[in-house]
């Protein structure tokens, strides 16, 4: 039971990549999903999340207007279209499902969280990430 990310690679600044994240062992249609990234020597950073229905989306300020998250529930797959990539986007990108209750009850906003900054216990089904390297 995991989420497997793919689609990373080496790209020049200003270029684009499309990441995919496929669920195995479970169906993604009943979960909201998120992308996180971790650069060398840095902590994990929330990038974007998408609601269960695949309509409502959330973005970190650092990627807003450049990245677009989408969800294909029929294929249990989440995508991250990344445009106008910058060297600071270089990181290993992971996807995860929101499995805890804080998001679905709306409690995350009362706690001062965003969907991608909740406690780690709210996320599940992590898998291996995919490396994205942006050259200047």
Order of alpha helices (4+ residues) and beta strands (2+ residues): beta-beta-beta-beta-beta-beta-beta-beta-beta-alpha-alpha-beta-beta
